[in-house]
Amino acid sequence: MALSSSLPIPPRPFLKWAGGKSRLIVQYQPFLPQAFDTYYEPFLGGGALFFYLRPQRAVLSDINPELVNVYTCVRDRVEELIEQLTHHAAHHGQDYYYQMRAETPEPPVARAARLIYLNKTCFNGLYRVNAQGQFNVPMGRYSNPKICDRDLLQAASEALQSATIVQRSFHQILEANITPQDFVYFDPPYQPLSVTSNFTGYSRDAFTAAHQIQLRDIFAQLAQHQVQVLLSNSDCPFIRELYQDFPIQTIHAARAINVHAQKRGKINEVLVTAP
C-alpha cells in the first residue's frame, strides 16, 4: 500500500503534537489491516499513522482550520513555506515569538508558517487557543529549536500528494462513501483522566463526553458495515465502558505534556478494534 520516496528521509510528522503516535506505532502494527483502499483520518493532528502507512489514497480531515491550512500548504506550496520559515528562524527570539503569537496573518502560507514556527518554539509544542480563538501558549525554553527542517517538510509534502485534505467535523465521516475495503483511524482528543489533565480544547470547541458518545456511535455504525476501523483513546473507566462491546487492547505510552516534570511518565492508552 505504501508509495516509494525519492527523498533522503522517510516522511514523518512535521509538527509536535500532544498525544502524537510516532513512538506507539510498533504497538499498533498487529492491529493494522493488511490491505485497504482508502485511508481516512478524521482527527488529523500530527498524522503519524498516515506518514507511517503512506497510503495510495487518503482523506485527511480535522475541525481545526489552521491545522488543515498547514497540511494543505505543505502539500501544495512547500517551497514558499520553507522560505517563510527560514525568515522566522533567522529572527527567532522572545520578542519575536510574542510578536508572531499576537499576529493573525491572512495569506495561507503566512498562516501556515506562523503555526509551524509557534509549534516549534512554544511550550511543549502544545496547541491551545482561548475563547476568541487566539493562540495563547507561552514560549518554550529551547536553546536551538529546529524551526525549518527542509528535508522533513519536503518528505511530508511528497507523502501528502496522495491525500485529500478537508476541514470538517468527525460527524461528517458518515457522509463519505466508505466501503469495507477502506480503513478509518479515529484519534480523538482523549477523555481526560482527571479535571486537571483536560487538554481537549485545542480548538475553540472542547471535546466533551457527549462527543465521545457520538464518536462511539459512529465507530459502531462503521463496524456494523464491516469497515476496517481503529480507535485510540485514554485508558479510563468511561472509555472502557463506552467500547465494552468491542475488542480493547492496552497500549503503553510515555506522555510529557504535564507542566510538572515529576508527573510525566508511562501511562496506559487503549486501542479499540472492530469485532
C-alpha positions as CSV (number, residue, x, y, z in Angstrom):
1,M,0.0,0.0,0.0
2,A,2.9,2.4,0.6
3,L,4.5,4.6,-2.0
4,S,8.2,4.8,-2.7
5,S,10.1,8.0,-1.9
6,S,12.7,9.9,-3.9
7,L,13.8,12.0,-0.9
8,P,16.6,11.3,1.6
9,I,14.4,10.8,4.6
10,P,11.1,8.9,5.1
11,P,8.0,11.1,5.7
12,R,7.1,11.6,9.3
13,P,5.2,14.2,11.4
14,F,6.5,17.8,10.9
15,L,4.5,19.1,13.8
16,K,5.0,18.4,17.5
17,W,1.5,17.4,18.7
18,A,0.2,16.4,22.1
19,G,-0.7,12.7,22.0
20,G,1.4,12.1,18.9
21,K,1.6,8.4,17.9
22,S,5.1,8.1,16.3
23,R,6.5,6.1,19.2
24,L,3.5,3.9,19.6
25,I,3.2,2.6,16.0
26,V,5.2,-0.5,16.8
27,Q,2.4,-1.4,19.3
28,Y,-0.2,-0.6,16.7
29,Q,1.2,-2.8,14.0
30,P,-0.6,-6.1,15.0
31,F,-4.0,-4.3,14.7
32,L,-3.5,-2.6,11.3
33,P,-5.2,-4.0,8.3
34,Q,-3.1,-5.9,5.8
35,A,-4.7,-4.2,2.9
36,F,-7.1,-1.3,2.3
37,D,-8.2,1.0,-0.5
38,T,-8.6,4.5,1.0
39,Y,-7.3,5.6,4.4
40,Y,-9.5,8.0,6.4
41,E,-8.2,10.0,9.4
42,P,-10.9,12.4,10.8
43,F,-8.7,13.8,13.7
44,L,-5.5,14.6,11.8
45,G,-3.3,16.1,14.5
46,G,0.4,15.1,13.8
47,G,-0.6,12.5,11.2
48,A,1.9,9.9,12.5
49,L,-0.1,6.8,11.3
50,F,-0.7,8.4,7.9
51,F,3.0,9.1,7.4
52,Y,3.8,5.5,8.5
53,L,1.3,3.9,6.2
54,R,1.8,6.3,3.3
55,P,-1.3,5.0,1.6
56,Q,-2.1,5.3,-2.1
57,R,-5.3,7.2,-1.3
58,A,-6.2,9.1,1.8
59,V,-8.8,11.6,3.1
60,L,-7.4,13.6,6.0
61,S,-9.6,15.9,7.9
62,D,-9.8,18.0,11.1
63,I,-12.1,20.6,12.6
64,N,-9.2,23.0,13.2
65,P,-8.9,25.3,10.1
66,E,-5.4,26.3,10.9
67,L,-4.2,22.7,11.0
68,V,-6.0,22.0,7.8
69,N,-4.3,25.0,6.2
70,V,-0.9,23.9,7.3
71,Y,-1.2,20.5,5.8
72,T,-2.6,22.0,2.6
73,C,0.3,24.4,2.3
74,V,2.8,21.6,3.0
75,R,1.3,19.6,0.2
76,D,0.8,22.3,-2.4
77,R,3.3,25.2,-1.6
78,V,6.1,23.7,0.4
79,E,8.9,25.8,-1.1
80,E,7.1,29.1,-0.3
81,L,6.5,27.7,3.2
82,I,10.2,26.8,3.6
83,E,11.2,30.3,2.6
84,Q,9.0,32.0,5.2
85,L,10.1,29.5,7.9
86,T,13.7,30.4,7.1
87,H,12.8,34.0,7.8
88,H,11.2,33.1,11.1
89,A,14.3,31.1,12.1
90,A,16.6,34.0,11.4
91,H,14.6,36.3,13.6
92,H,13.6,34.0,16.4
93,G,13.8,35.3,20.0
94,Q,11.5,36.1,22.8
95,D,10.2,39.5,21.5
96,Y,9.8,38.0,18.0
97,Y,7.9,35.0,19.4
98,Y,5.3,37.1,21.2
99,Q,5.0,39.4,18.2
100,M,4.2,36.5,16.0
101,R,1.9,35.0,18.5
102,A,-0.2,38.2,18.6
103,E,-0.4,38.5,14.8
104,T,-3.0,36.9,12.6
105,P,-1.7,36.9,9.0
106,E,-4.2,36.4,6.2
107,P,-2.3,34.7,3.3
108,P,-2.5,30.9,3.7
109,V,1.3,30.3,3.5
110,A,2.0,33.1,6.1
111,R,-0.6,31.5,8.4
112,A,0.9,28.1,7.9
113,A,4.5,29.3,8.5
114,R,3.3,31.1,11.7
115,L,1.7,28.0,13.1
116,I,4.8,25.8,12.4
117,Y,7.1,28.5,13.9
118,L,4.9,28.7,17.0
119,N,4.6,24.9,17.2
120,K,8.4,24.5,17.2
121,T,9.1,27.2,19.7
122,C,6.2,27.2,22.2
123,F,5.9,25.3,25.4
124,N,5.9,21.5,24.6
125,G,4.5,22.1,21.2
126,L,1.1,22.5,22.8
127,Y,-1.7,23.9,20.5
128,R,-4.2,25.8,22.6
129,V,-6.4,28.7,21.9
130,N,-8.6,30.9,24.1
131,A,-12.3,31.6,23.7
132,Q,-11.6,34.1,21.0
133,G,-9.6,31.6,19.0
134,Q,-6.3,33.3,19.8
135,F,-3.2,31.1,20.3
136,N,-2.1,31.6,23.9
137,V,0.8,29.2,24.7
138,P,3.9,30.8,26.2
139,M,7.3,30.4,24.6
140,G,9.2,27.3,25.4
141,R,12.8,27.0,26.7
142,Y,14.7,25.7,23.8
143,S,18.3,26.6,23.1
144,N,18.3,25.9,19.4
145,P,14.8,24.9,18.1
146,K,14.8,23.5,14.5
147,I,12.2,25.8,13.0
148,C,12.8,25.0,9.4
149,D,13.5,21.4,8.6
150,R,13.7,21.4,4.8
151,D,14.1,17.7,4.2
152,L,11.3,16.8,6.6
153,L,8.9,19.3,5.0
154,Q,9.7,18.1,1.5
155,A,9.3,14.4,2.5
156,A,5.9,15.3,4.1
157,S,4.9,17.2,1.0
158,E,5.6,14.2,-1.2
159,A,3.6,11.9,1.0
160,L,0.7,14.3,1.1
161,Q,0.4,14.3,-2.7
162,S,-1.8,11.2,-2.3
163,A,-4.2,12.9,0.2
164,T,-7.4,14.9,0.0
165,I,-7.3,17.4,2.9
166,V,-10.5,18.9,4.2
167,Q,-11.8,20.8,7.2
168,R,-14.8,19.1,8.7
169,S,-16.1,17.6,11.9
170,F,-15.7,13.9,12.7
171,H,-19.5,13.6,12.4
172,Q,-19.2,14.1,8.6
173,I,-17.2,10.9,8.1
174,L,-20.6,9.1,7.6
175,E,-21.2,11.3,4.6
176,A,-18.2,9.8,2.8
177,N,-18.6,6.8,0.5
178,I,-16.7,4.4,2.8
179,T,-16.7,0.7,1.9
180,P,-15.5,-2.4,3.8
181,Q,-12.3,-2.2,1.8
182,D,-11.4,1.2,3.4
183,F,-9.6,1.9,6.7
184,V,-10.7,4.5,9.2
185,Y,-8.5,5.6,12.1
186,F,-10.0,7.7,14.9
187,D,-7.6,9.5,17.2
188,P,-9.9,12.0,19.0
189,P,-8.9,14.4,21.8
190,Y,-8.5,11.9,24.7
191,Q,-11.0,11.6,27.5
192,P,-9.3,13.4,30.5
193,L,-8.1,11.1,33.3
194,S,-8.8,14.0,35.7
195,V,-10.1,17.5,35.7
196,T,-6.5,19.0,35.7
197,S,-5.4,16.8,32.7
198,N,-8.0,18.2,30.3
199,F,-6.1,19.1,27.1
200,T,-9.1,18.5,24.8
201,G,-9.8,22.2,23.9
202,Y,-7.2,22.6,21.1
203,S,-9.9,24.3,19.1
204,R,-12.5,26.7,20.4
205,D,-14.9,23.9,20.9
206,A,-13.9,21.4,23.7
207,F,-14.3,17.7,23.0
208,T,-16.8,16.6,25.6
209,A,-18.1,13.3,26.9
210,A,-21.1,13.8,24.7
211,H,-18.8,14.0,21.7
212,Q,-17.1,10.8,22.9
213,I,-20.5,9.0,22.9
214,Q,-21.3,10.3,19.4
215,L,-18.0,9.1,18.2
216,R,-18.6,5.6,19.7
217,D,-21.9,5.5,17.8
218,I,-20.2,6.4,14.5
219,F,-17.5,3.8,15.2
220,A,-20.2,1.2,15.9
221,Q,-22.1,2.1,12.7
222,L,-18.9,1.7,10.6
223,A,-18.0,-1.6,12.2
224,Q,-21.5,-2.9,11.6
225,H,-21.0,-2.2,7.9
226,Q,-17.7,-4.2,8.0
227,V,-15.5,-1.2,7.6
228,Q,-12.0,-1.6,8.9
229,V,-11.8,0.7,11.9
230,L,-9.3,1.5,14.7
231,L,-9.7,4.0,17.5
232,S,-7.3,5.2,20.2
233,N,-8.2,6.9,23.5
234,S,-7.2,7.2,27.1
235,D,-7.5,4.1,29.4
236,C,-10.2,5.1,31.8
237,P,-13.5,3.5,33.0
238,F,-15.6,5.8,30.9
239,I,-13.9,4.8,27.6
240,R,-13.8,1.1,28.5
241,E,-17.5,1.2,29.3
242,L,-18.3,3.0,26.0
243,Y,-16.5,0.4,24.0
244,Q,-17.3,-2.7,26.1
245,D,-18.8,-4.4,23.0
246,F,-15.6,-4.2,21.1
247,P,-12.1,-5.7,21.5
248,I,-9.9,-3.4,23.5
249,Q,-6.1,-3.6,23.6
250,T,-3.9,-1.9,26.2
251,I,-1.1,0.3,24.8
252,H,1.8,1.7,26.9
253,A,2.7,5.3,26.2
254,A,5.1,7.9,27.5
255,R,3.4,11.2,27.8
256,A,5.1,14.5,28.6
257,I,2.5,17.3,28.5
258,N,2.2,17.7,32.2
259,V,3.7,21.0,33.4
260,H,5.2,19.2,36.3
261,A,8.1,17.0,35.1
262,Q,7.8,14.6,38.0
263,K,4.2,13.7,36.9
264,R,5.3,12.7,33.4
265,G,5.9,9.1,32.5
266,K,4.3,5.9,31.3
267,I,0.6,5.7,31.1
268,N,-1.8,3.2,29.5
269,E,-3.9,4.0,26.5
270,V,-6.4,1.8,24.6
271,L,-6.8,0.7,21.0
272,V,-10.3,-0.3,20.0
273,T,-10.9,-2.6,17.0
274,A,-13.9,-4.0,15.2
275,P,-15.1,-7.5,16.4
